[in-house]
Amino acid sequence: MTAEDCWAELDEDKHKALKIYRTGVESSLAKADLLKSSDMTILQAFVIYIACSRRYDKGPDIRKFIGNAIGIALNIGLHRDPSASGLPPFQAEMRRRLWWQIYILDINIAEDCGTTPRILESWFDTKLPSNVSDASLDIDMKDPPRNCSGKTEMMLSLARSEIGNFARRIIFSGQFCEENCYPALSASQKCTAIDIFKEKVEQQYLSHLDQSIALDYFTTVSCNLMLGKLRLAVIKPRARQDQSILTHMNFRKVCTEILQKTSTLKRYEKGRQWVWTFQNYVEWDALTCLLINLSLAPKGKALDSAWQAVNETYDYLKMDGDARCDRHWENIEELHTKALFSRDRIQINPSEWGASPDDDSGFEESHTMVTESPQPLGLGTLKRQREEVFGSSCPSPGELEPRVPNCRSEVPNMQLEAQEHIPRMWALANAAAAAPAAIDSLSHMEPASESADIPSSGTGCQWSANLFERYFQVLGSGQASPL
């Protein structure tokens, strides 16, 4: 509900209304003795409250709350599949649905807070809920529901559950993967794994949907958005990794597509009843990455579509009171100014970037970079690569890594006048790096091995990799999950 909707429907300021309702919900949960209760209905209400509270900085401590929810779920045995327990089929299905909602929230909140999920793979064996519509379930049913291979009301929930489960193997730390016995994959292997998984999602879920139906269209766009954000999480520069990816065409394309899909969801009037589930997905990460790309490489292919995506997102956030109050907004405004400056400079004097505005040769190399998004793969190719990526003969993490690109040759030097302005953009990174990190977020960060000082000149590729890493870590700690 927007601030305007709140005045129209409740005749109340949105933030005041939220405070009133939060107080009421938490008071009711306390009276129900939530922490000691084994009543699944009370836990369901608590999980809904957590899911609805993720966007707001002034809301409850959702990291503490999800820990409480997980503890309650374990106490009442939701982590064990009820198939062998003799429970009635309806109750068994409800328990599976609730466990997987908690499981996915655990992943979402871990990303929100810059930590790792609390639930380990070895803790549970609860199967995914059945792919059935609510009409196929009855509290007095004697036989388990029969899984449907086509479209049901559970399609969006199941797709999000599978994407979240897959994301655990892709976006979290090596230590987390080791604790869960996930294979260690290089960036290129992760990109291949995403292509393989995307093929599965399209075949198992999206191929059954009718794009003329509102929920089907919303499901398709939101799933593709989540998969796009997974790719950005993989290719985004990390510590000790060459920073020239920031100027690469494929990096620009990934960020642009994320912003485009987000904008599509927000503009889709027929899907307004479901958009609230994505309202906390303010695209700070994709917008920041794209603005940096446009500042360092204000030329080349897909420039118009990139700027259109930036302008739509920036204008939308500028009108959003909650977004303007967010700690990231001031930095976004500065980055936006620097990107505009770079665009104006290259129009005035293209030689500053070593080529004309229409020539992309300075930013695309003939070799394949480790962080470059793979070209679309056919199903046969994907099947052949599945065993390589996930099988017992999986290559070592560094096996597929190509040579480190030469920063000086791949990111053209800028003239002195341009350099005097661009470093201010990275001063934002320095400021972000000095901000307090989220709880536990430092446990999986690499120790600083380089100076975090902002140099007075040089390309972004020549600056501290550790600075980029710290900047994106802090940025990510306040960003919503793609799931």
C-alpha positions in Angstrom: 0.0 0.0 0.0 1.4 3.4 -1.0 1.4 6.5 1.2 -1.4 7.8 -1.0 -3.4 4.5 -0.7 -2.9 4.6 3.1 -4.5 8.1 3.3 -7.4 7.1 1.0 -8.1 3.7 2.7 -7.2 4.4 6.3 -7.2 8.2 6.6 -3.8 7.8 8.3 -0.1 8.5 7.6 1.6 5.4 6.4 4.4 5.3 8.9 2.0 6.0 11.8 -0.3 3.2 10.6 2.6 0.8 10.3 3.7 1.5 13.9 0.1 1.0 15.2 -0.3 -2.3 13.3 3.1 -3.6 14.3 2.4 -2.9 17.9 -0.9 -4.7 17.6 0.6 -7.7 15.9 3.5 -8.1 18.2 1.2 -7.7 21.2 -1.0 -10.4 19.9 1.9 -12.8 19.3 3.2 -12.2 22.8 -0.2 -12.9 24.3 -0.3 -16.1 22.3 3.0 -17.1 23.9 4.7 -17.4 20.5 8.1 -18.7 21.5 6.6 -21.6 23.5 3.6 -22.3 21.3 3.4 -25.4 19.1 0.3 -24.0 17.3 1.1 -23.9 13.6 -1.4 -21.1 13.0 0.5 -18.8 15.3 3.7 -19.6 13.5 2.0 -18.9 10.2 1.0 -15.5 11.4 4.5 -14.8 12.6 6.0 -15.8 9.3 3.6 -13.5 7.4 4.5 -10.7 9.7 8.2 -11.2 9.0 7.7 -11.4 5.2 5.8 -8.1 5.3 8.3 -6.3 7.4 11.5 -6.8 5.4 11.6 -3.5 3.5 11.4 -1.0 6.4 14.6 0.0 8.3 12.4 1.2 11.2 10.6 -2.1 11.4 11.2 -5.0 13.7 14.5 -6.9 14.0 13.7 -9.4 11.2 17.1 -11.2 11.6 16.2 -11.9 15.2 12.6 -12.9 14.3 13.6 -15.3 11.5 15.9 -17.0 14.1 12.9 -17.3 16.4 10.8 -18.7 13.5 13.4 -21.3 12.7 13.7 -22.4 16.3 9.9 -22.8 16.6 9.8 -24.7 13.3 12.5 -27.1 14.5 10.7 -27.6 17.9 7.5 -28.7 16.2 9.3 -30.8 13.7 8.6 -29.0 10.4 12.1 -29.8 9.3 11.2 -33.5 9.0 9.1 -34.6 6.1 5.7 -35.8 7.4 5.3 -38.7 4.9 6.4 -41.3 7.5 4.7 -39.8 10.5 1.2 -40.8 9.8 -0.1 -37.3 9.8 -3.3 -36.6 7.7 -2.5 -35.5 4.1 -3.9 -32.0 4.5 -1.8 -31.3 7.6 1.3 -32.8 6.0 0.9 -30.5 3.0 0.5 -27.4 5.2 3.6 -28.3 7.2 5.6 -28.6 4.0 4.4 -25.2 2.8 5.2 -23.5 6.0 8.7 -25.0 6.3 9.6 -23.9 2.8 8.3 -20.4 3.4 10.6 -20.1 6.4 13.5 -21.7 4.5 13.2 -19.1 1.7 12.8 -16.2 4.1 16.0 -17.4 5.8 17.8 -17.0 2.4 16.1 -13.6 1.7 17.0 -12.1 5.1 20.6 -13.4 4.9 21.0 -11.4 1.7 19.2 -8.4 3.2 21.6 -8.4 6.2 24.8 -9.4 4.3 25.1 -12.7 6.2 24.6 -16.3 5.3 21.4 -18.4 5.9 21.1 -20.1 9.3 19.5 -23.3 8.0 22.0 -25.9 6.9 21.2 -28.5 4.3 21.8 -31.4 6.7 19.2 -30.1 9.1 16.1 -31.1 7.1 14.5 -33.5 4.7 11.2 -31.9 4.2 10.1 -32.2 0.6 8.8 -29.4 -1.6 5.0 -28.9 -1.3 2.9 -30.6 -4.0 2.1 -28.8 -7.2 -1.6 -28.6 -6.6 -4.2 -25.8 -6.4 -6.0 -25.1 -3.1 -9.2 -26.6 -4.5 -7.5 -30.0 -4.5 -6.9 -29.8 -0.8 -9.4 -30.6 1.9 -9.0 -30.8 5.7 -10.7 -34.2 5.7 -8.9 -35.7 2.7 -7.7 -39.3 3.2 -5.2 -39.6 0.4 -2.2 -37.4 -0.4 -2.8 -34.9 -3.3 -1.6 -36.0 -6.7 1.2 -33.8 -8.0 0.2 -31.9 -11.2 2.7 -31.5 -14.1 0.9 -28.4 -15.4 -0.1 -25.0 -14.1 -1.5 -24.7 -10.6 -1.9 -21.9 -8.0 1.4 -23.1 -6.4 3.5 -22.3 -9.5 4.9 -19.0 -8.3 5.6 -20.3 -4.8 7.3 -23.5 -6.1 9.4 -21.6 -8.6 10.6 -19.1 -6.0 11.4 -22.0 -3.6 13.5 -23.8 -6.2 15.3 -20.6 -7.3 16.0 -19.7 -3.6 17.3 -23.2 -3.0 19.5 -23.0 -6.0 20.7 -19.5 -5.0 22.2 -20.9 -1.8 24.8 -22.8 -4.0 25.7 -19.7 -6.0 25.7 -16.4 -4.1 27.0 -17.2 -0.6 30.5 -17.7 0.7 32.8 -20.6 0.1 32.6 -21.4 3.8 28.8 -21.6 3.6 29.1 -23.9 0.6 31.6 -26.1 2.4 29.4 -26.3 5.5 26.5 -27.5 3.3 28.6 -29.8 1.1 27.9 -27.8 -2.1 30.5 -28.1 -4.9 33.0 -25.2 -5.1 32.4 -23.5 -8.5 34.3 -20.8 -10.3 32.5 -17.7 -11.6 32.3 -19.2 -15.1 31.0 -22.5 -13.8 28.4 -20.6 -11.8 27.2 -18.8 -14.9 26.9 -22.1 -16.7 25.0 -23.5 -13.7 22.6 -20.6 -13.9 22.0 -21.3 -17.6 21.3 -24.9 -16.8 19.0 -24.1 -14.0 17.2 -21.4 -16.0 16.4 -24.1 -18.7 14.9 -26.3 -15.9 12.7 -23.5 -14.6 11.5 -22.6 -18.0 10.6 -26.2 -18.8 9.2 -27.2 -15.5 7.2 -24.1 -14.7 7.2 -21.2 -17.1 6.4 -23.2 -20.2 3.0 -24.0 -18.8 2.0 -20.3 -18.2 -0.3 -18.2 -20.4 1.3 -14.7 -20.6 -2.2 -13.1 -21.2 -3.1 -14.1 -17.6 -2.0 -11.6 -15.0 -0.6 -14.0 -12.5 1.2 -16.1 -15.2 2.8 -13.0 -16.6 3.8 -11.8 -13.2 5.3 -15.2 -12.4 7.3 -15.2 -15.6 8.8 -11.7 -15.2 9.5 -12.2 -11.5 11.3 -15.5 -12.0 13.4 -14.0 -14.8 14.2 -11.1 -12.6 15.4 -13.4 -9.8 17.6 -15.3 -12.2 19.1 -12.1 -13.6 20.0 -11.0 -10.1 21.7 -14.3 -9.5 23.9 -13.6 -12.5 24.8 -10.1 -11.3 25.7 -11.5 -7.9 28.1 -13.9 -9.7 29.8 -11.5 -12.2 29.9 -8.5 -9.8 33.6 -7.6 -9.0 35.0 -9.2 -5.8 38.2 -9.0 -3.9 41.4 -9.9 -5.9 39.3 -10.0 -9.1 40.1 -7.7 -12.0 37.9 -4.7 -12.0 37.7 -4.2 -15.8 34.4 -6.2 -15.8 32.8 -2.9 -14.6 33.3 -1.5 -18.1 32.3 -4.6 -20.0 29.3 -4.7 -22.3 27.8 -7.9 -20.8 28.0 -6.3 -17.4 26.0 -3.3 -18.6 23.5 -5.7 -20.3 22.9 -7.7 -17.1 22.3 -4.6 -15.0 20.1 -3.0 -17.6 17.9 -6.1 -17.9 17.4 -6.3 -14.1 16.3 -2.6 -14.0 14.0 -3.2 -17.0 12.3 -6.2 -15.4 11.9 -4.4 -12.1 10.3 -1.5 -13.9 8.0 -3.8 -15.8 6.7 -5.4 -12.6 6.1 -2.0 -10.9 4.2 -0.7 -14.0 2.1 -3.8 -14.4 -1.3 -2.6 -13.2 -2.9 -6.1 -13.4 -0.3 -7.4 -11.1 -0.6 -4.8 -8.3 -2.1 -7.3 -5.9 1.2 -9.3 -6.0 3.7 -6.5 -6.4 3.9 -6.0 -2.7 5.9 -9.2 -2.5 8.6 -7.4 -4.4 8.3 -3.9 -2.9 11.4 -4.4 -0.9 13.4 -5.0 -4.0 14.8 -1.6 -4.4 17.5 -2.1 -7.1 20.4 -0.3 -5.4 22.9 -2.9 -6.5 22.0 -3.1 -10.2 21.5 0.7 -10.4 24.8 1.4 -8.7 26.7 -1.1 -10.9 25.1 0.4 -14.0 25.9 4.0 -13.0 29.6 3.0 -12.4 29.6 1.3 -15.8 28.2 4.4 -17.5 30.7 6.6 -15.7 33.7 4.6 -16.7 32.5 3.6 -20.1 30.1 6.2 -21.4 30.0 4.8 -24.9 29.5 1.6 -26.8 26.5 -0.7 -27.5 23.2 -0.7 -25.7 23.9 2.8 -24.4 20.3 4.2 -25.0 18.6 1.2 -23.3 21.0 1.5 -20.4 20.2 5.2 -19.9 16.5 4.6 -20.3 16.6 1.9 -17.6 18.6 4.3 -15.3 16.3 7.2 -15.9 13.1 5.2 -15.2 14.5 3.7 -12.0 16.0 6.9 -10.8 12.8 8.9 -11.4 10.8 6.2 -9.7 13.0 6.2 -6.6 13.1 10.0 -6.6 9.3 10.0 -6.1 9.4 7.3 -3.5 9.6 8.8 0.0 10.9 5.6 1.6 13.7 5.3 -1.0 14.8 8.9 -0.5 15.1 8.2 3.2 17.3 5.2 2.6 21.0 5.6 3.4 21.9 4.7 -0.2 20.0 7.5 -1.9 22.6 10.2 -1.4 25.3 8.0 -3.0 23.0 7.1 -5.9 22.4 10.8 -6.5 26.2 11.4 -6.6 26.8 8.5 -8.9 24.0 9.6 -11.2 25.6 13.1 -11.4 29.0 11.5 -12.3 27.5 9.3 -15.0 25.8 12.4 -16.5 29.1 14.2 -16.4 30.9 11.3 -18.2 28.2 11.2 -20.9 28.5 15.0 -21.4 32.3 14.9 -21.6 32.5 12.2 -24.2 30.0 14.1 -26.4 32.1 17.2 -26.1 35.5 15.4 -26.6 35.3 11.7 -27.6 39.1 11.4 -27.6 39.2 11.5 -23.8 38.1 7.9 -23.9 40.4 7.0 -26.8 37.7 6.5 -29.4 34.6 7.9 -30.9 31.3 7.4 -29.0 30.1 4.8 -31.5 33.3 2.7 -31.3 33.1 -0.1 -28.7 36.4 -1.6 -29.5 38.1 -0.2 -26.4 35.7 -2.1 -24.1 35.3 -5.5 -25.7 38.0 -8.0 -26.0 38.1 -11.0 -28.3 38.9 -13.4 -25.4 36.3 -14.5 -22.9 36.6 -13.0 -19.4 35.8 -15.2 -16.4 33.0 -12.9 -15.3 31.5 -12.5 -18.8 28.0 -13.9 -19.1 28.1 -17.0 -21.3 26.3 -17.0 -24.7 22.9 -18.7 -24.7 23.4 -22.4 -24.7 21.3 -25.1 -26.4 19.7 -27.8 -24.3 22.1 -30.4 -25.6 25.1 -28.3 -24.6 23.6 -27.6 -21.2 23.0 -31.3 -20.6 26.6 -32.1 -21.5 27.8 -29.3 -19.1 25.6 -30.3 -16.2 27.8 -33.3 -15.4 30.9 -31.1 -15.7 29.5 -28.5 -13.3 27.9 -30.6 -10.7 29.4 -34.1 -11.1 32.1 -35.8 -9.2 34.6 -34.7 -11.8 33.9 -31.0 -11.3 36.9 -28.9 -12.2 38.7 -27.1 -9.5 37.7 -23.5 -8.8 40.5 -22.0 -10.7 40.7 -24.4 -13.6 38.5 -22.5 -16.0 39.9 -19.1 -15.2 41.5 -17.3 -18.2 44.3 -14.8 -18.0 43.9 -11.6 -16.0 43.1 -8.8 -18.5 45.5 -5.9 -18.8 43.9 -3.0 -17.1 45.9 -0.3 -19.0 45.0 -1.7 -22.4 41.4 -2.7 -21.7 40.2 0.4 -20.0 41.5 3.4 -22.0 43.1 6.3 -20.0 41.2 9.5 -19.6 42.4 13.0 -19.9 43.4 14.9 -16.8 40.2 17.0 -16.7 37.9 14.0 -16.6 40.1 12.4 -14.0 39.6 15.3 -11.7 35.9 14.5 -11.5 35.6 10.7 -11.6 37.5 10.1 -8.3 34.7 11.7 -6.4 32.5 8.8 -7.5 34.9 6.5 -5.8 34.9 8.7 -2.7 31.4 7.4 -2.3 32.8 3.9 -2.1 35.2 5.0 0.5 32.4 6.5 2.6 30.4 3.4 2.2 33.4 1.3 3.3 33.6 3.3 6.5 30.0 2.6 7.4 29.2 0.0 10.0 28.8 -3.5 8.4 25.8 -5.7 9.1 26.0 -8.1 12.0 28.2 -11.1 11.1 28.9 -9.7 7.5 32.6 -9.6 8.2 32.9 -13.3 9.0 33.0 -14.3 5.3 34.9 -11.3 3.9 38.5 -11.5 2.8 41.0 -9.7 5.0 42.1 -6.3 3.6 45.3 -6.8 1.6 45.3 -3.4 -0.2 44.9 0.2 0.7 41.4 1.6 0.6 42.6 5.1 -0.2 41.1 6.7 -3.3 43.9 7.6 -5.8 43.8 11.0 -7.4 44.0 9.6 -10.9 44.0 6.4 -12.9 41.3 4.2 -14.2 38.9 2.3 -12.0 40.7 -0.9 -13.0 43.9 0.4 -11.3 42.2 1.2 -8.0 42.0 -1.0 -5.0 40.1 -4.2 -5.5 39.5 -4.3 -1.8 37.8 -0.9 -2.0 35.3 -2.3 -4.5 34.8 -5.4 -2.4 34.0 -3.4 0.7 31.8 -1.0 -1.1 29.7 -3.7 -2.6 29.6 -5.7 0.6 28.2 -2.7 2.5 25.9 -1.9 -0.3 24.6 -5.4 -0.4 24.1 -5.6 3.3 21.1 -3.2 3.0 19.8 -4.6 -0.3 16.9 -6.8 -0.7 17.1 -10.3 -1.9 16.4 -11.4 -5.5 14.2 -14.1 -4.2 
